[in-house]
Amino acid sequence: MGSRAVKRIEDVRMLRAAQFPEDAGPMAHPDAPGLLHGDRQLLHPDRLREGRRGRAHDARRCSGADGFRKGMDLYFERHDGQAVTSEDFVARHGRRQRRRPDAVPALVHARPARRAWRSQPGVRCEHAAEYELLVRQSTPPTPDQQDKQPLHIPLRMGLIGRDGEPVRVNLSHRQTTECECVLEITEEEQAFVFEDVPERPVASLLRGFSAPVILERALDDDTMRFQMAHDTDAFNRWDAGQTLVRRRVIAFMADLDNGLEPRLPGEDAEAFRRVLASRELDDALKAEALTLPSVEAIGEDLATIEPDRLVTARDAVVRQLAEALEEDLASAWRLRADDREYTLDAASIGRRRLKNLCLSWLGELDRDDYVQHAIDQVQVARNMTDVIAGLRVLTNGDRPQREEELEEFHEKWQHDPLVIDKWLALQATAKRDGVVEDVQRLMEHPAFNRRNPNRIRSLVGAFAMGNFRGFHRADGAGYRLLADFVIELDPVNPQIASRLVQAMIRWRRFDEDRQALMKEQLQRVMQAQECSENTYEVVSRALA
């Protein structure tokens, strides 16, 4: 109903933030049932849902929209009202779907590869591209499965000329007028040769995130900026910007370690300026492109996560980008900060999204006029989206208006549970030094109910899962807060408790000091007198 590209980017951001780290951590497991704990079979409902989404997307990529629709029609016709398995889903599509005409045939039958996809967690893909595209795939072993089979990976791709125009795909003497194709990767290594390419193109790979894989490419910064400007696939335009920023944050970390003053290349700022000024992209896509990768996402690129260094480097990149684009951001905000009537159409939603994204960037500069813009949005209150965006700018800072506006908001909305959930989450995710103490104070606030799952998620869950800098504070106060709460909650609500404690289960990914602090709190949870089976399973696997 809005933007297919924006929805896809949102889905991918969620997968990379939640599913990929789980696949790389102690809770990695196949999406099909079969893992046992004691005498109980663990069905992992979250993974089952994600696995089905992945298989549905795989089937659609390989068969095209029409073939996928026919397979789904048959699936519902045969199984409506029944208890079904993943094999039923695969069987219905395997019988009816025809391979889309632009798909390069697989060298082996697809079904064994699809079965491998369902039975093993995670995939990693490496490649390098010239006129010949060489694709390699590998999956690291996991504790429950050492021998990984090649997966069936639909790799949607196109070629872009150096003039920024799409290049016709002419693959191995197969004449076509198409500028895009789907390569079916079914072996550990496969090569594809593109002919009649007048100059070395830029390969636009994994378009639309056609498979849930990690794609590793040796591309220079100029190529990333080129894709940001010219890639005809909206997802890849966005992903190029994300990759560029992740790379820049890591470079800033190295500069800081060496005592150097990190500086953002002017070409980076210009690339983002072109995105903001683009006439091809709608406001919703611009907002996505200007939403920079989180510290959690960047941390996945590091061998060892050191939160203080990572947060400092990312803050420096954000501030330098905001300073370089200040005039452009302020102009874009003013163009959209009007009094037009509130509507829920896609264009208006995108307009508000970009306006508030610009305000958040300007808020990083902590200047009086931009803080006043945030206060005005809160007080004018034309819609909740604008109010929350303005409050977020205030909540992240230490201006005297912060407490006043938060209190007035609570007084106005205290009888609306969903809005109070937002009020709690705003404060729990604030980028402030004293956020741990804020959360502790809010846990005693009348608005917080220790037995209400939504309240717990909005405050404790938002803090542990959504506030990297606060939760991973160097003194371990965030870890202690979470462990204390999990121990208290576990006898009453083990489902929520076992979910919350997962914020610490990847403790081995961090520096030695944080490892010791998290491990200590995990041991406290596991040794608690009333530790539930749910929580014990999660923590014991993390410590094993």
Secondary structure, 3 states (H helix, E strand, C coil): CCCHHHHHHHHHHHHHHHHHHHHCCCCCCCCCCCEEECCEEECCHHHHHHHHHHHHHHHHHHHHHHHHHHHHHHHHHHHCCCCCCHHHHHHHHHHHCCCCCCEECCCCCHHHHHHHHHHCCCCEEEEEECCEEEEEEECCCECCECCCCCCCEEEEEEEECCCCCEECCCECCECCCCCEEEEEECCCEEEEEECCCCCCCEEEECHHHCCCCEEECCCCHHHHHHHHHHCCCHHHHHHHHHHHHHHHHHHHHHHHHCCCCCCCCHHHHHHHHHHHHCCCCCHHHHHHHCCCCCHHHHHCCCCCECHHHHHHHHHHHHHHHHHHCHHHHHHHHHHHCCCCCCCCCHHHHHHHHHHHHHHHHHHCCCCHHHHHHHHHHHHHCCCHHHHHHHHHHHHCCCCCHHHHHHHHHHHHHCCCHHHHHHHHHHHHCCCCCCHHHHHHHHCCCCCCCCCCHHHHHHHHHHHHHHCHHHHCCCCCHHHHHHHHHHHHHCCCCHHHHHHHHHHHCCHHHECHHHHHHHHHHHHHHHCCCCCCHHHHHHHHHHHC
